[in-house]
Amino acid sequence: MASIYPFRARMPRPDVASRVAAVPYDVVSREEAANLAADNPLSFLHVSRAEIDLPPEIDAASDEVYELAKKNFETLREAAPLIDDHVETYYFYRITVDDHRQTGIAAAVSVDDYDNDIVKKHEKTRPDKEDDRTRH
């Protein structure tokens, strides 16, 4: 059985949370991400897809993108601002799309449990994508 642990989340204030919230980085193209984040400096896409703030000829996996992601995250921490929760906890969420509803939990998990396939992965992630998110 996997070991899960509560953690202290870093989250935006409730009054700006909807402006910070963004689609997962890997479900939109660079162009779609840029359009979604246009006119919204608080969109998390400026962090998860920082290449949208650079010229299109810049490779999305370049060091420049990762450095900009770090800078954009620091800016977001101040501008939103992002606040650290006071206590470690488990976070429950519910997603509703049309007639489909699902509930999940966000928790910390052991890296060893992940590496040893004790944690069930929802998909077969490609090594290049794992490397990208690790660098990110």
DSSP file (Angstrom, degrees, kcal/mol; ACC not computed):
  #  RESIDUE AA STRUCTURE BP1 BP2  ACC     N-H-->O    O-->H-N    N-H-->O    O-->H-N    TCO  KAPPA ALPHA  PHI   PSI    X-CA   Y-CA   Z-CA
    1    1 A M              0   0    0      0, 0.0     2,-0.1     0, 0.0   118,-0.1   0.000 360.0 360.0 360.0 139.0    0.0    0.0    0.0
    2    2 A A        -     0   0    0    116,-0.3     2,-0.5     1,-0.1   107,-0.0  -0.417 360.0-127.7 -71.4 144.9    1.3    3.5   -0.8
    3    3 A S        -     0   0    0     -2,-0.1   107,-1.1   107,-0.1     2,-0.3  -0.844  28.7-173.1 -93.1 126.3    2.1    5.9    1.9
    4    4 A I  E     -A  109   0A   0     -2,-0.5   105,-0.2   105,-0.2   103,-0.0  -0.911   1.2-167.8-120.6 151.9    0.4    9.2    1.6
    5    5 A Y  E     -A  108   0A   0    103,-2.6   103,-3.0    -2,-0.3    84,-0.1  -0.960  23.9-111.3-137.3 148.9    1.0   12.3    3.7
    6    6 A P        -     0   0    0      0, 0.0     2,-0.3     0, 0.0    84,-0.2  -0.388  38.3-170.6 -71.3 160.8   -0.7   15.6    4.3
    7    7 A F  B     -B   89   0B   0     82,-2.3    82,-2.2    99,-0.2     2,-0.7  -0.954  29.5-103.2-147.3 166.2    1.2   18.7    3.1
    8    8 A R        -     0   0    0     -2,-0.3    80,-0.1    80,-0.2     2,-0.1  -0.851  41.4-145.3 -95.0 114.1    1.1   22.5    3.3
    9    9 A A        -     0   0    0     -2,-0.7    76,-3.1    78,-0.3     2,-0.5  -0.403   5.7-142.2 -77.6 153.1   -0.3   23.9    0.0
   10   10 A R  E     +C   84   0C   0     74,-0.2    74,-0.2    -2,-0.1    72,-0.0  -0.984  39.3 159.6-111.9 119.6    0.8   27.1   -1.6
   11   11 A M  E     -C   83   0C   0     72,-2.7    72,-3.9    -2,-0.5     2,-0.1  -0.938  39.9-101.7-142.9 158.9   -2.3   28.7   -3.1
   12   12 A P  E     -C   82   0C   0      0, 0.0    70,-0.2     0, 0.0     5,-0.1  -0.374  51.2 -87.3 -76.2 160.3   -3.7   32.0   -4.3
   13   13 A R    >>  -     0   0    0     68,-1.0     3,-1.7    67,-0.1     4,-1.0  -0.365  43.0-112.4 -59.3 147.7   -6.1   34.1   -2.3
   14   14 A P  T 34 S+     0   0    0      0, 0.0     4,-0.5     0, 0.0     3,-0.4   0.814 113.9  62.1 -55.9 -32.6   -9.7   33.0   -2.9
   15   15 A D  T 34 S+     0   0    0      1,-0.2    -2,-0.0     2,-0.1     4,-0.0   0.680 116.6  29.1 -72.1 -15.2  -10.5   36.3   -4.7
   16   16 A V  T X> S+     0   0    0     -3,-1.7     4,-1.5    65,-0.1     3,-1.2   0.383  89.2 102.7-119.5   1.0   -7.9   35.7   -7.4
   17   17 A A  H 3X S+     0   0    0     -4,-1.0     4,-2.6    -3,-0.4     3,-0.2   0.866  79.4  54.8 -55.9 -40.1   -7.9   31.9   -7.5
   18   18 A S  H 34 S+     0   0    0     -4,-0.5    -1,-0.3     1,-0.2    -2,-0.1   0.790 108.2  50.0 -67.5 -24.9  -10.0   31.7  -10.7
   19   19 A R  H <4 S+     0   0    0     -3,-1.2    -1,-0.2     1,-0.1    -2,-0.2   0.783 113.5  45.0 -80.9 -27.7   -7.5   34.0  -12.5
   20   20 A V  H  < S+     0   0    0     -4,-1.5    24,-2.3    -3,-0.2    -2,-0.2   0.847  91.9  98.5 -81.0 -36.6   -4.5   31.9  -11.4
   21   21 A A     <  +     0   0    0     -4,-2.6     2,-0.3    -5,-0.2    24,-0.1  -0.176  52.6 174.5 -56.0 142.0   -6.2   28.5  -12.3
   22   22 A A        -     0   0    0     21,-0.1     3,-0.1    22,-0.1    -2,-0.0  -0.972  35.3 -94.4-147.3 159.0   -5.2   27.1  -15.6
   23   23 A V        -     0   0    0     -2,-0.3     5,-0.1     1,-0.1     0, 0.0  -0.302  63.8 -76.9 -65.1 158.8   -5.7   24.0  -17.7
   24   24 A P    >   -     0   0    0      0, 0.0     3,-1.7     0, 0.0     4,-0.3  -0.323  43.4-120.1 -57.8 143.3   -2.9   21.3  -17.4
   25   25 A Y  G >  S+     0   0    0      1,-0.3     3,-0.6     2,-0.1     8,-0.1   0.778 107.6  54.0 -57.9 -29.1    0.1   22.3  -19.4
   26   26 A D  G 3  S+     0   0    0      1,-0.2    -1,-0.3     3,-0.0     3,-0.0   0.310  93.6  67.3 -96.6  10.1    0.0   19.3  -21.6
   27   27 A V  G <  S+     0   0    0     -3,-1.7     2,-0.3     2,-0.1    -1,-0.2   0.426  98.1  54.6-106.3   1.0   -3.6   19.6  -22.9
   28   28 A V  S <  S-     0   0    0     -3,-0.6     2,-0.0    -4,-0.3    -1,-0.0  -0.962  79.6-120.2-132.1 150.7   -3.0   22.8  -25.0
   29   29 A S     >  -     0   0    0     -2,-0.3     4,-2.8     1,-0.1     5,-0.2  -0.270  39.0 -99.8 -75.8 171.1   -0.6   23.8  -27.6
   30   30 A R  H  > S+     0   0    0      1,-0.2     4,-2.3     2,-0.2     5,-0.2   0.922 126.0  48.0 -57.6 -45.2    1.8   26.7  -27.2
   31   31 A E  H  > S+     0   0    0      2,-0.2     4,-2.3     1,-0.2    -1,-0.2   0.913 112.0  48.4 -64.8 -43.8   -0.5   28.9  -29.3
   32   32 A E  H  > S+     0   0    0      2,-0.2     4,-2.5     1,-0.2    -2,-0.2   0.912 111.5  50.4 -63.3 -41.9   -3.6   27.8  -27.3
   33   33 A A  H  X S+     0   0    0     -4,-2.8     4,-2.1     1,-0.2    -2,-0.2   0.911 109.9  50.7 -61.8 -42.4   -1.8   28.4  -24.0
   34   34 A A  H  X S+     0   0    0     -4,-2.3     4,-1.0    -5,-0.2    -1,-0.2   0.906 111.4  48.0 -62.7 -41.5   -0.8   31.9  -25.2
   35   35 A N  H  < S+     0   0    0     -4,-2.3     3,-0.4     1,-0.2    -2,-0.2   0.906 111.5  49.7 -65.8 -41.3   -4.4   32.7  -26.1
   36   36 A L  H  < S+     0   0    0     -4,-2.5    -1,-0.2     1,-0.2    -2,-0.2   0.855 116.1  42.5 -65.4 -34.5   -5.7   31.5  -22.8
   37   37 A A  H >< S+     0   0    0     -4,-2.1     3,-2.1    -5,-0.2     6,-0.2   0.546  84.6 122.5 -91.1  -7.5   -3.2   33.5  -20.8
   38   38 A A  T 3< S+     0   0    0     -4,-1.0    -3,-0.0    -3,-0.4    -4,-0.0  -0.278  84.6   6.8 -57.1 137.4   -3.5   36.6  -22.9
   39   39 A D  T 3  S+     0   0    0      1,-0.1    -1,-0.3     2,-0.0    -2,-0.1   0.670 111.9  95.2  63.4  18.2   -4.5   39.7  -20.8
   40   40 A N    X   +     0   0    0     -3,-2.1     3,-1.7     1,-0.1    -1,-0.1  -0.709  44.5 176.6-137.9  86.6   -4.2   37.6  -17.6
   41   41 A P  T 3  S+     0   0    0      0, 0.0    -1,-0.1     0, 0.0    38,-0.1   0.666  81.2  60.6 -65.2 -13.8   -0.8   38.0  -16.0
   42   42 A L  T 3  S+     0   0    0     37,-0.1    38,-0.0    -5,-0.1    -5,-0.0   0.561  73.7 121.1 -88.9  -8.2   -1.9   35.8  -13.1
   43   43 A S    X   -     0   0    0     -3,-1.7     3,-1.9    -6,-0.2     4,-0.2  -0.325  65.4-137.0 -59.2 131.5   -2.6   32.8  -15.2
   44   44 A F  T >> S+     0   0    0    -24,-2.3     4,-2.7     1,-0.3     3,-1.9   0.660  96.3  82.3 -64.3 -14.3   -0.5   29.8  -14.1
   45   45 A L  H 3> S+     0   0    0      1,-0.3     4,-2.0     2,-0.2     7,-0.3   0.776  79.0  66.2 -61.0 -24.6    0.2   29.1  -17.7
   46   46 A H  H <4 S+     0   0    0     -3,-1.9    -1,-0.3     2,-0.2    26,-0.2   0.710 112.5  34.2 -67.7 -18.4    2.9   31.8  -17.5
   47   47 A V  H X4 S+     0   0    0     -3,-1.9     3,-0.9    -4,-0.2    -2,-0.2   0.849 123.7  39.8 -96.2 -54.0    4.7   29.4  -15.2
   48   48 A S  H 3< S+     0   0    0     -4,-2.7    -3,-0.2     1,-0.3    -2,-0.2   0.758 133.1  25.6 -73.2 -24.4    3.8   25.9  -16.6
   49   49 A R  T >< S+     0   0    0     -4,-2.0     3,-2.5    -5,-0.3    -1,-0.3  -0.404  72.5 159.7-131.8  55.6    4.1   27.1  -20.2
   50   50 A A  G X   +     0   0    0     -3,-0.9     3,-2.2     1,-0.3    -2,-0.1   0.697  61.9  79.8 -56.9 -21.1    6.6   30.0  -19.8
   51   51 A E  G >  S+     0   0    0      1,-0.3     3,-1.6     2,-0.2    -1,-0.3   0.707  76.1  74.9 -60.7 -17.2    7.5   29.7  -23.5
   52   52 A I  G <  S+     0   0    0     -3,-2.5    -1,-0.3    -7,-0.3    -2,-0.2   0.700  92.6  54.2 -67.6 -16.7    4.3   31.6  -24.3
   53   53 A D  G <  S+     0   0    0     -3,-2.2    -1,-0.3    -4,-0.2    -2,-0.2   0.254 103.2  69.1 -99.2  11.2    6.1   34.7  -23.1
   54   54 A L  S <  S-     0   0    0     -3,-1.6    11,-0.0     4,-0.1     0, 0.0  -0.832  99.4 -78.0-123.5 162.4    9.1   34.3  -25.4
   55   55 A P    >   -     0   0    0      0, 0.0     3,-2.0     0, 0.0    -1,-0.1  -0.266  45.9-114.4 -58.2 148.1    9.4   34.5  -29.2
   56   56 A P  T 3  S+     0   0    0      0, 0.0     4,-0.1     0, 0.0   -26,-0.0   0.718 111.6  65.9 -61.6 -22.0    8.0   31.5  -31.1
   57   57 A E  T 3  S+     0   0    0      2,-0.1     2,-0.4     3,-0.0     3,-0.0   0.623  78.3 100.9 -77.3  -9.6   11.5   30.5  -32.4
   58   58 A I  S <  S-     0   0    0     -3,-2.0     2,-0.1    -7,-0.1    -4,-0.1  -0.629  83.2-116.9 -75.5 126.5   12.7   29.7  -28.8
   59   59 A D    >   -     0   0    0     -2,-0.4     3,-1.9     1,-0.1     6,-0.3  -0.423  14.1-132.2 -64.8 134.3   12.6   26.0  -28.1
   60   60 A A  T 3  S+     0   0    0      1,-0.3    -9,-0.2    -2,-0.1    -1,-0.1   0.672 106.6  51.7 -63.5 -17.5   10.1   25.1  -25.3
   61   61 A A  T 3  S+     0   0    0      4,-0.1    -1,-0.3   -10,-0.0     2,-0.1   0.157  84.5 121.5-104.7  17.9   12.8   22.9  -23.7
   62   62 A S  S X> S-     0   0    0     -3,-1.9     4,-1.4     1,-0.1     3,-0.8  -0.441  75.1-116.9 -81.0 156.0   15.5   25.6  -23.7
   63   63 A D  H 3> S+     0   0    0      1,-0.2     4,-2.5     2,-0.2     5,-0.2   0.843 114.6  64.3 -56.8 -34.1   17.2   26.8  -20.5
   64   64 A E  H 3> S+     0   0    0      1,-0.2     4,-2.1     2,-0.2    -1,-0.2   0.869 100.4  50.8 -59.4 -38.1   15.7   30.2  -21.2
   65   65 A V  H <> S+     0   0    0     -3,-0.8     4,-2.5    -6,-0.3    -1,-0.2   0.925 110.5  47.8 -66.7 -45.1   12.2   28.8  -20.8
   66   66 A Y  H  X S+     0   0    0     -4,-1.4     4,-1.9     2,-0.2    -2,-0.2   0.886 111.9  49.9 -65.9 -38.3   13.0   27.2  -17.4
   67   67 A E  H  X S+     0   0    0     -4,-2.5     4,-2.2     2,-0.2    -1,-0.2   0.908 111.8  48.6 -65.0 -40.8   14.6   30.4  -16.1
   68   68 A L  H  X S+     0   0    0     -4,-2.1     4,-3.3    -5,-0.2     5,-0.2   0.888 107.3  55.6 -66.5 -37.9   11.6   32.4  -17.2
   69   69 A A  H  X S+     0   0    0     -4,-2.5     4,-2.3     2,-0.2    -1,-0.2   0.918 108.7  48.3 -58.9 -43.2    9.3   29.9  -15.5
   70   70 A K  H  X S+     0   0    0     -4,-1.9     4,-2.2     2,-0.2    -2,-0.2   0.934 113.6  46.4 -62.5 -46.5   11.2   30.4  -12.3
   71   71 A K  H  X S+     0   0    0     -4,-2.2     4,-2.3     1,-0.2    -2,-0.2   0.922 112.3  50.4 -62.2 -44.5   11.0   34.2  -12.6
   72   72 A N  H  X S+     0   0    0     -4,-3.3     4,-2.5     1,-0.2    -1,-0.2   0.866 109.2  52.0 -63.2 -36.1    7.3   34.1  -13.5
   73   73 A F  H  X S+     0   0    0     -4,-2.3     4,-2.6    -5,-0.2    -1,-0.2   0.924 109.0  49.2 -66.3 -43.4    6.6   31.9  -10.5
   74   74 A E  H  X S+     0   0    0     -4,-2.2     4,-1.2     2,-0.2    -2,-0.2   0.903 112.3  49.0 -61.9 -40.3    8.3   34.4   -8.2
   75   75 A T  H  X S+     0   0    0     -4,-2.3     4,-2.9     1,-0.2     3,-0.3   0.924 111.2  49.4 -63.3 -44.9    6.3   37.2   -9.8
   76   76 A L  H  X S+     0   0    0     -4,-2.5     4,-2.6     1,-0.2    -2,-0.2   0.887 103.3  60.6 -62.4 -39.9    3.1   35.2   -9.3
   77   77 A R  H  <>S+     0   0    0     -4,-2.6     5,-1.9     1,-0.2    -1,-0.2   0.874 115.9  33.8 -55.4 -37.6    4.0   34.5   -5.6
   78   78 A E  H  <5S+     0   0    0     -4,-1.2    -2,-0.2    -3,-0.3    -1,-0.2   0.875 120.0  47.9 -85.1 -40.6    3.9   38.3   -5.0
   79   79 A A  H  <5S+     0   0    0     -4,-2.9    -3,-0.2     1,-0.2    -2,-0.2   0.843 125.8  23.5 -75.5 -35.2    1.2   39.4   -7.4
   80   80 A A  T  <5S-     0   0    0     -4,-2.6    -1,-0.2    -5,-0.2   -67,-0.1   0.910 108.3-128.3 -69.9 -42.3   -1.5   36.9   -6.6
   81   81 A P  T   5 -     0   0    0      0, 0.0   -68,-1.0     0, 0.0     2,-0.4   0.848  19.3-143.0 -76.6 164.9   -0.2   36.5   -3.8
   82   82 A L  E   < -C   12   0C   0     -5,-1.9     2,-0.4   -70,-0.2   -72,-0.0  -0.776  19.0-158.8 -89.3 135.7    0.4   32.9   -3.2
   83   83 A I  E     -C   11   0C   0    -72,-3.9   -72,-2.7    -2,-0.4     2,-0.4  -0.930  13.3-129.3-120.1 135.9   -0.1   32.0    0.5
   84   84 A D  E     -C   10   0C   0     -2,-0.4   -74,-0.2   -74,-0.2   -75,-0.1  -0.699  31.2-115.4 -82.7 132.8    1.2   28.9    2.3
   85   85 A D        -     0   0    0    -76,-3.1    -1,-0.1    -2,-0.4   -77,-0.0  -0.309  18.2-131.1 -61.8 151.5   -1.4   27.0    4.3
   86   86 A H  S    S+     0   0    0      1,-0.1     2,-0.3     2,-0.0    -1,-0.1   0.762  84.0  33.6 -79.0 -25.5   -0.9   27.1    8.0
   87   87 A V  S    S-     0   0    0    -80,-0.1   -78,-0.3   -78,-0.1     2,-0.3  -0.917  85.4-105.5-131.2 154.5   -1.2   23.3    8.6
   88   88 A E        +     0   0    0     -2,-0.3     2,-0.3   -80,-0.1   -80,-0.2  -0.625  55.8 151.5 -74.4 136.0   -0.5   20.2    6.8
   89   89 A T  B     -B    7   0B   0    -82,-2.2   -82,-2.3    -2,-0.3     2,-0.4  -0.949  48.1-102.1-154.3 171.4   -3.6   18.6    5.4
   90   90 A Y        -     0   0    0     -2,-0.3     2,-0.5   -84,-0.2    17,-0.2  -0.844  36.2-142.7 -97.3 142.2   -5.2   16.5    2.7
   91   91 A Y  E     -D  106   0D   0     15,-2.1    15,-3.3    -2,-0.4     2,-0.3  -0.934  11.6-162.5-114.3 124.0   -6.9   18.5   -0.1
   92   92 A F  E     -D  105   0D   0     -2,-0.5     2,-0.3    13,-0.2    13,-0.2  -0.795  11.5-179.8-101.7 145.5  -10.1   17.2   -1.7
   93   93 A Y  E     -D  104   0D   0     11,-2.0    11,-2.5    -2,-0.3     2,-0.4  -0.966  16.0-151.1-141.6 158.7  -11.4   18.5   -4.9
   94   94 A R  E     -D  103   0D   0     -2,-0.3     2,-0.5     9,-0.2     9,-0.2  -0.999   6.3-164.0-132.9 133.8  -14.4   17.8   -7.2
   95   95 A I  E     -D  102   0D   0      7,-2.9     7,-2.5    -2,-0.4     2,-0.5  -0.969   5.6-170.8-117.1 131.0  -14.5   18.3  -11.0
   96   96 A T  E     +D  101   0D   0     -2,-0.5     2,-0.4     5,-0.2     5,-0.2  -0.985   9.3 172.5-124.6 124.3  -17.8   18.5  -12.8
   97   97 A V  E >   -D  100   0D   0      3,-2.8     3,-2.6    -2,-0.5     2,-0.2  -0.966  66.9 -52.6-130.7 114.9  -18.0   18.4  -16.6
   98   98 A D  T 3  S-     0   0    0     -2,-0.4     0, 0.0     1,-0.3     0, 0.0  -0.385 123.6 -18.5  54.7-121.0  -21.5   18.1  -18.0
   99   99 A D  T 3  S+     0   0    0     -2,-0.2     2,-0.4    -3,-0.1    -1,-0.3   0.432 119.1  95.7 -94.2   0.9  -23.0   15.1  -16.3
  100  100 A H  E <   +D   97   0D   0     -3,-2.6    -3,-2.8     2,-0.0     2,-0.4  -0.785  48.9 177.7 -97.1 132.9  -19.7   13.6  -15.2
  101  101 A R  E     +D   96   0D   0     -2,-0.4     2,-0.4    -5,-0.2    -5,-0.2  -0.999   1.8 177.5-133.3 134.7  -18.4   14.3  -11.7
  102  102 A Q  E     -D   95   0D   0     -7,-2.5    -7,-2.9    -2,-0.4     2,-0.4  -0.993  13.4-153.2-137.2 148.6  -15.3   13.0  -10.0
  103  103 A T  E     +D   94   0D   0     -2,-0.4     2,-0.3    -9,-0.2    -9,-0.2  -0.935  19.2 173.7-119.9 140.7  -13.7   13.6   -6.7
  104  104 A G  E     -D   93   0D   0    -11,-2.5   -11,-2.0    -2,-0.4     2,-0.4  -0.811  23.2-129.0-137.8 177.8  -10.0   13.3   -5.9
  105  105 A I  E     -D   92   0D   0     -2,-0.3     2,-0.5   -13,-0.2   -13,-0.2  -0.987   9.1-149.5-131.6 140.9   -7.5   13.9   -3.2
  106  106 A A  E     +D   91   0D   0    -15,-3.3   -15,-2.1    -2,-0.4     2,-0.3  -0.960  35.9 144.8-109.6 127.0   -4.2   15.8   -3.3
  107  107 A A        -     0   0    0     -2,-0.5     2,-0.3   -17,-0.2   -17,-0.1  -0.949  50.5 -96.2-151.2 165.3   -1.6   14.5   -0.9
  108  108 A A  E     -A    5   0A   0   -103,-3.0  -103,-2.6    -2,-0.3     2,-0.3  -0.650  41.3-168.1 -84.9 148.1    2.2   14.0   -0.8
  109  109 A V  E     -A    4   0A   0     -2,-0.3     2,-0.2  -105,-0.2  -105,-0.2  -0.963  28.6 -93.8-138.2 153.3    3.5   10.5   -1.7
  110  110 A S     >  -     0   0    0   -107,-1.1     4,-1.7    -2,-0.3     9,-0.1  -0.450  21.8-144.2 -67.1 132.2    6.8    8.7   -1.4
  111  111 A V  H  > S+     0   0    0      1,-0.2     4,-3.1     2,-0.2     5,-0.2   0.882 104.0  56.1 -63.0 -37.8    9.0    9.0   -4.4
  112  112 A D  H  > S+     0   0    0      1,-0.2     4,-2.3     2,-0.2     6,-0.2   0.908 104.8  51.5 -61.6 -40.9   10.2    5.4   -3.7
  113  113 A D  H  4>S+     0   0    0      2,-0.2     5,-2.6     1,-0.2     6,-1.6   0.886 112.5  47.0 -62.1 -37.6    6.5    4.3   -3.8
  114  114 A Y  H ><5S+     0   0    0     -4,-1.7     3,-1.6     4,-0.2    -2,-0.2   0.951 113.6  46.5 -66.4 -50.3    6.2    6.0   -7.2
  115  115 A D  H 3<5S+     0   0    0     -4,-3.1    -2,-0.2     1,-0.3    -1,-0.2   0.817 112.1  51.5 -63.4 -30.9    9.4    4.6   -8.6
  116  116 A N  T 3<5S-     0   0    0     -4,-2.3    -1,-0.3    -5,-0.2    -2,-0.2   0.223 114.6-114.7 -93.1  14.2    8.5    1.1   -7.3
  117  117 A D  T < 5S+     0   0    0     -3,-1.6    -3,-0.2     1,-0.1    -2,-0.1   0.742  82.6 123.3  59.8  26.8    5.1    1.1   -9.0
  118  118 A I      < +     0   0    0     -5,-2.6     2,-0.6    -6,-0.2  -116,-0.3   0.827  65.3  66.9 -78.8 -35.4    3.3    1.0   -5.7
  119  119 A V  S    S-     0   0    0     -6,-1.6     2,-0.5    -9,-0.1    -2,-0.1  -0.766  95.0-127.1 -83.4 123.7    1.6    4.3   -6.7
  120  120 A K        -     0   0    0     -2,-0.6     2,-0.3     2,-0.0    -2,-0.1  -0.604  21.9-142.3 -74.6 121.5   -0.7    3.5   -9.6
  121  121 A K        -     0   0    0     -2,-0.5     3,-0.1     1,-0.1    -1,-0.0  -0.649   5.2-141.4 -86.0 140.5    0.1    5.9  -12.4
  122  122 A H  S    S+     0   0    0     -2,-0.3     2,-0.3     1,-0.1    -1,-0.1   0.614  81.4   6.6 -78.8  -9.8   -2.8    7.2  -14.4
  123  123 A E  S    S-     0   0    0      2,-0.0     2,-1.1     0, 0.0    -1,-0.1  -0.981  82.2 -95.9-159.9 164.6   -0.9    7.0  -17.7
  124  124 A K        -     0   0    0     -2,-0.3     2,-0.3    -3,-0.1    -2,-0.0  -0.788  45.7-153.3 -88.5 101.4    2.4    5.9  -19.1
  125  125 A T        -     0   0    0     -2,-1.1    -4,-0.0     1,-0.1    -2,-0.0  -0.597  13.7-121.8 -80.6 133.6    4.4    9.1  -19.0
  126  126 A R    >>  -     0   0    0     -2,-0.3     4,-2.2     1,-0.1     3,-0.7  -0.473  17.7-122.8 -73.4 143.3    7.1    9.4  -21.6
  127  127 A P  H 3> S+     0   0    0      0, 0.0     4,-2.9     0, 0.0     5,-0.2   0.849 111.5  57.0 -55.4 -36.6   10.7    9.9  -20.3
  128  128 A D  H 3> S+     0   0    0      1,-0.2     4,-2.0     2,-0.2     5,-0.1   0.875 108.5  47.0 -65.1 -34.7   11.1   13.1  -22.3
  129  129 A K  H <> S+     0   0    0     -3,-0.7     4,-2.3     2,-0.2    -1,-0.2   0.893 112.2  49.5 -71.9 -39.8    8.0   14.6  -20.6
  130  130 A E  H  X S+     0   0    0     -4,-2.2     4,-2.3     2,-0.2    -2,-0.2   0.929 111.6  49.4 -62.5 -44.3    9.2   13.4  -17.1
  131  131 A D  H  X S+     0   0    0     -4,-2.9     4,-2.6     1,-0.2     5,-0.2   0.907 109.8  52.1 -61.2 -41.9   12.6   15.0  -17.8
  132  132 A D  H  X S+     0   0    0     -4,-2.0     4,-2.4     1,-0.2    -1,-0.2   0.943 112.2  43.7 -60.0 -49.0   10.9   18.3  -18.9
  133  133 A R  H  < S+     0   0    0     -4,-2.3    -1,-0.2     2,-0.2    -2,-0.2   0.826 111.9  54.4 -69.5 -30.3    8.8   18.5  -15.8
  134  134 A T  H  < S+     0   0    0     -4,-2.3    -1,-0.2    -5,-0.2    -2,-0.2   0.930 112.1  43.5 -66.6 -44.5   11.8   17.6  -13.6
  135  135 A R  H  <        0   0    0     -4,-2.6    -2,-0.2     1,-0.3    -1,-0.2   0.886 360.0 360.0 -65.1 -37.7   13.8   20.4  -15.2
  136  136 A H     <        0   0    0     -4,-2.4    -1,-0.3    -5,-0.2    -2,-0.2   0.516 360.0 360.0 -61.2 360.0   10.8   22.7  -14.9
